[in-house]
Amino acid sequence: MTGERSGGFVSRRYFSVAEANRTLPLVRRIVTDIVREYAEWKELVARYEILAADTGAREPPERVEVRHRIERHAEHIAGFMDELSSVGCLFKGFDEGLVDFYSRRDDRDILLCWKLGEASVGYWHEIEAGFAGRQVLAPQMAGGGD
């Protein structure tokens, strides 16, 4: 895994497939937490929108409590996202638990692609292509050295 700190700036980390796979136990736990917190956050936001339809002069206690819970979930999500970022991953999808890892192929940047529920990193895509451009890793990429 490469990446250097220079004056507070962390440069982009590049992962081999093996390196990305070695991070998966930690990444999987973090992404599981993000997806769980996000689902709860979404439910609370929907509840808050219903409660907010009552536009009385004072905010009812239930609406205040729901708003505080939304804020707590958002803080938890932000913390998990920071943790994932410190690993060097890019979080790409709340509903799917989608994560990308920068890598190199034929002297160009690509993204290795993993999503919650997959046993290992088994896909890649061009940076501009996104998830829709996911391709199965070729054997020489999957077994590529560190």
C-alpha positions in Angstrom: 0.0 0.0 0.0 1.5 3.3 -0.9 0.6 6.7 0.4 2.6 9.5 1.9 1.8 12.3 4.3 3.2 15.6 3.3 2.4 18.8 5.3 -0.9 17.3 6.6 -2.0 16.1 3.2 -2.4 12.4 2.7 -1.7 11.4 -0.9 -3.9 8.8 -2.6 -3.2 5.2 -1.6 -2.9 2.6 -4.2 -3.8 -1.0 -3.4 -3.0 -4.3 -5.0 -5.9 -6.8 -5.0 -4.2 -8.7 -2.1 -3.8 -5.5 -0.1 -7.4 -4.5 -0.6 -8.5 -8.0 0.4 -6.4 -7.8 3.6 -8.3 -4.6 4.7 -11.7 -6.3 4.2 -12.2 -7.5 7.8 -11.9 -3.9 9.0 -13.7 -2.4 6.0 -16.5 -4.9 6.3 -17.1 -3.9 9.9 -17.0 -0.2 9.2 -19.3 -0.5 6.1 -21.8 -2.7 8.1 -21.9 0.1 10.7 -22.4 2.8 8.0 -25.2 0.9 6.3 -27.0 0.1 9.6 -26.7 3.7 10.8 -27.8 5.0 7.4 -30.9 2.8 7.4 -31.9 4.0 10.9 -31.1 7.7 9.9 -33.4 7.4 6.8 -36.3 6.0 8.9 -35.9 8.9 11.4 -35.8 11.5 8.6 -39.0 10.1 7.2 -40.6 10.2 10.6 -39.3 13.7 11.2 -40.9 14.8 7.9 -44.3 13.5 9.0 -43.9 15.3 12.4 -42.7 18.5 10.7 -46.0 18.7 8.8 -47.4 20.0 12.1 -46.2 23.6 11.8 -47.2 24.8 15.2 -45.4 27.7 16.8 -43.5 25.3 19.2 -41.6 22.3 18.2 -43.3 19.3 19.9 -41.1 17.2 22.2 -41.3 14.1 20.0 -40.1 16.1 17.0 -37.2 17.5 19.0 -36.2 14.0 20.1 -36.3 12.7 16.6 -34.2 15.6 15.3 -31.6 14.9 18.0 -31.6 11.2 17.1 -31.1 12.1 13.4 -28.1 14.3 14.4 -26.6 11.5 16.5 -26.9 9.1 13.6 -25.3 11.6 11.2 -22.4 12.1 13.6 -21.9 8.3 13.8 -22.0 8.0 10.0 -19.5 10.8 9.6 -17.1 9.1 12.1 -17.4 5.8 10.3 -16.7 7.5 7.0 -13.6 9.2 8.4 -12.4 5.8 9.7 -13.0 4.2 6.2 -11.2 7.2 4.6 -8.2 6.7 6.9 -7.9 3.1 5.6 -7.6 4.7 2.1 -11.0 3.5 0.7 -13.6 5.5 -1.1 -17.1 5.0 0.2 -19.5 5.0 -2.8 -22.9 3.7 -1.7 -25.0 3.8 1.4 -27.7 1.3 0.3 -25.3 -1.3 -1.2 -22.3 -0.7 1.1 -20.1 0.0 -2.0 -16.4 0.7 -1.6 -13.6 1.5 -4.1 -9.8 1.2 -3.7 -7.5 3.1 -6.0 -5.2 0.8 -7.9 -3.1 0.9 -11.1 -3.4 -1.1 -14.3 -1.3 -0.6 -17.4 0.1 2.7 -16.0 -3.3 4.2 -15.3 -5.4 4.7 -12.3 -8.4 2.3 -11.8 -10.7 1.5 -9.0 -10.9 -2.0 -7.4 -14.5 -2.4 -6.4 -16.1 -4.3 -3.5 -19.6 -4.2 -1.9 -21.0 -5.5 1.3 -21.8 -9.2 1.1 -19.0 -10.0 -1.3 -16.3 -12.3 0.1 -13.4 -10.5 -1.5 -12.5 -7.8 -4.0 -13.4 -9.4 -7.3 -14.1 -6.4 -9.6 -12.6 -3.3 -10.9 -13.7 -0.4 -13.1 -12.3 2.7 -14.8 -12.5 5.8 -12.7 -15.0 7.5 -15.0 -17.1 4.3 -15.4 -18.4 3.9 -11.9 -20.3 0.9 -10.6 -22.1 0.4 -14.0 -18.7 -0.3 -15.6 -17.7 -3.0 -13.1 -15.7 -5.8 -14.6 -14.5 -9.1 -13.1 -10.8 -9.1 -12.2 -8.7 -10.9 -14.7 -6.7 -13.8 -13.1 -3.4 -11.9 -13.5 -4.9 -8.9 -11.6 -6.4 -11.0 -8.8 -3.2 -12.8 -8.2 -1.0 -9.8 -8.8 1.9 -9.4 -6.4 2.4 -6.9 -3.7 
